[in-house]
Amino acid sequence: MKLMSVALVVAFASGSVVALAAATSSSQKGRAFSEAAVTIKKGETLVFVNDDNIAHNIMSTTAGNEFNLGSQAPGASSPVTLNSAGEVNVLCAIHPRMKMSVTVTE
């Protein structure tokens, strides 16, 4: 126990820090996103949760933040990490009226 305490003090004194990435979630229900717009920081994760009773295909073709989750079954959740700052247009490839804007900040 004493050795562990010493190791923790040394790690703290040397400035060692463990960073945890933040996560934001957005759900889909009634063929709509729960928010029309969200803001996250570069490197953070956005989790898409399908709370609907139908499949969705969430995707973005915005340069630097492209992704395609494929067919997401009801009840599924899928994380996406966005690494480029700027505006990201997110949509459902199955339901064209489903759109969401993500602002990725530095």
N, C-alpha and C positions, 0 to 999 in steps of 0.2 A: 504494500500500500504506500509506503514511504517513497519507493522508487517511482511509482506512478505520479505521486504529487510533485516530485522533483521534475519529472519529465514535462508535466503540465506547466509548471512555472517557467522552465527553460523555453518551451514552445511559445508561451505568452510573451516572455521577455524578448525573444528574438523577432517578434512581430509576425509570427505565423498566424494566418487567418484562413479559415475555411469558409469559402463563399458558397451560398446556396442560391441557385437560380430561382427567381420568382415565377409563378405561373398564374395566368389569368384564364378563366374559362368562358366559353360562349356556347349556349345551347341552341338547338334547333327544334322548333315545335310549331305545328300549324303551317308548315312550309315557310318559316321565317326564322331569322336569327333573333336571339334574345335582345341584342343591341344592334343598332344600325352603325355605330362607330365605337371603337375602343382605342385607347392609347397604351402602348407598352414601351419598355426600353429595349434597345438593341441587345440581342442575346437572350431575352426572356422567352418563355414558352407560353403559347396560347393553346389551350386544350379545347377541342371541339367535341361537344357532347350531343349525341343524337337522342333527344328526349321525345322524338316524334314516333309515330307508329308506322312510318315508311322510311325507306332508305334515302340517303343523301350522298352526294359526291362533292365534297368541299374542296375548292382549289383556288390557286392564284397563278396568274401568268405575269405578275409584276416583276420586272427584271431585278435580280438580286434576292428576291423572296419567292421564287416559284415553288409550288408544291401541288400535289394532287393526291388526296387521300383515298381515291377510288371509292367503290361502293361501301358506304358506312351504314351498317345494319342498325335498326332500332336498339337503343341501349348501349351502343358502342361509344367509346371516347378515344380520340386520337390527338396526341400532342404535336405541335409544330413550333420549332424554334426559329424566330425571325432574326437574321443577322445583319441586315442592311437597313440603315435609317431611311425614312421616307414614308410616303403614302402607299399602302398595299390594298389593292382591290381584291376582295374575297367574294366568291360566288359559289352557287351550287350548279354543277353542270347538268343536273337533272331538272331543276326548277329555276329557270332563268330570272324570275322575279326576286329570288333570294340573293341579296347583295349586302355586303358589309364593308366598311372602310376601317382599316387598321393604320393608325399613325405610329410609326416606330421612331422613337427619339434616341439621341445619343445618350 
